[in-house]
Amino acid sequence: MASQPVYKVIFQNGNQVFEVFARQIYQSDMWGFIEVEEFVFGERSKIVVDPGEEKLKNEFNGVKRSYIPLQAIIRIDEVDKEGSGKVSDSPAGGNVASFPFSGISPGQRGSEE
């Protein structure tokens, strides 16, 4: 039996870039969003604590499903196994930017009368 895939999702939230691992991602019924479910956090020893991953665990504590705007997504990869998630500050003047957003939903295109 094949193991369930793991996805690495990198997205921008304000002035921070989040890198999370999840087992389920799909296009939301809410237009313009990706749904992310079943967050995966690496099993670390109790002696070594990764502050970045702890921040993510606290941020997503109790979250069943997260809706991320499409224009905030930087990259989604299917990976062999989960890694250590992290939160980092966006570099000032860096090359990470949101995709342009037209604001037109698919149902509005070509609806001229």
C-alpha positions in Angstrom: 0.0 0.0 0.0 1.4 3.4 -1.0 1.9 5.9 1.8 -0.2 9.0 1.9 1.5 11.9 0.1 2.9 14.9 2.0 2.9 18.4 0.6 5.2 21.3 1.4 3.2 24.5 1.1 5.1 27.8 1.1 3.0 31.0 1.3 3.3 34.6 2.3 1.3 36.0 5.2 1.9 39.7 5.8 5.6 40.2 6.2 6.4 36.6 6.9 6.9 33.5 4.7 5.4 30.3 6.1 6.6 26.8 5.2 4.2 24.1 6.3 3.7 20.4 5.7 0.3 18.9 5.2 -1.3 15.7 4.0 -4.3 17.3 2.2 -4.4 20.3 -0.1 -7.0 21.1 -2.7 -8.8 24.0 -4.4 -11.5 25.4 -2.2 -15.2 25.8 -3.1 -14.6 29.4 -2.0 -13.2 31.0 -5.2 -9.6 32.1 -4.9 -8.5 29.9 -2.0 -6.5 26.7 -1.4 -7.6 24.5 1.5 -4.9 22.9 3.6 -5.7 20.1 6.0 -3.9 17.6 8.3 -0.9 19.7 9.1 2.2 17.6 9.8 4.9 18.6 12.3 8.1 16.7 12.6 8.6 14.5 15.6 11.5 16.1 17.5 13.3 14.9 20.6 12.2 16.5 23.8 15.7 17.8 24.4 16.1 19.8 21.1 13.3 22.3 20.4 13.1 24.1 17.0 11.7 27.6 17.8 10.5 28.0 14.2 8.5 24.8 14.3 7.2 25.6 17.8 5.9 29.0 16.5 4.1 27.1 13.7 2.6 24.6 16.1 1.3 27.5 18.2 0.0 29.3 15.1 -1.9 26.3 13.8 -2.9 24.8 17.2 -6.6 23.7 17.0 -6.8 24.5 13.3 -8.8 21.9 11.4 -8.5 23.5 7.9 -6.8 26.6 6.7 -7.9 28.6 3.7 -5.0 30.4 2.0 -5.6 32.9 -0.8 -4.2 31.8 -4.2 -2.2 35.0 -4.6 -0.4 34.3 -1.3 0.9 30.8 -2.5 4.6 30.9 -3.4 5.1 27.2 -4.1 3.5 23.7 -3.4 5.7 20.6 -3.6 4.8 16.9 -3.1 7.7 15.5 -1.0 8.8 12.1 0.1 8.5 12.9 3.8 7.7 15.8 6.1 10.4 18.1 7.2 10.7 20.9 9.7 8.3 23.7 9.0 9.4 27.3 9.5 8.4 30.9 9.6 10.8 33.5 8.3 10.6 37.2 7.7 10.2 38.4 4.1 13.4 40.1 3.0 12.9 43.9 2.7 12.9 44.7 -1.0 13.2 41.0 -1.8 11.9 39.2 -4.8 8.9 37.5 -3.2 5.7 39.1 -4.4 2.0 38.2 -4.7 0.6 37.2 -8.1 -1.4 39.9 -9.8 -5.1 39.5 -9.0 -7.8 40.6 -11.5 -10.7 40.3 -9.0 -12.9 38.7 -11.7 -14.4 35.4 -10.7 -14.8 32.7 -13.3 -18.6 33.1 -13.5 -18.2 36.8 -14.4 -16.2 36.2 -17.6 -18.0 36.5 -20.8 -21.3 37.3 -19.1 -22.0 40.3 -21.4 -25.7 40.9 -22.3 
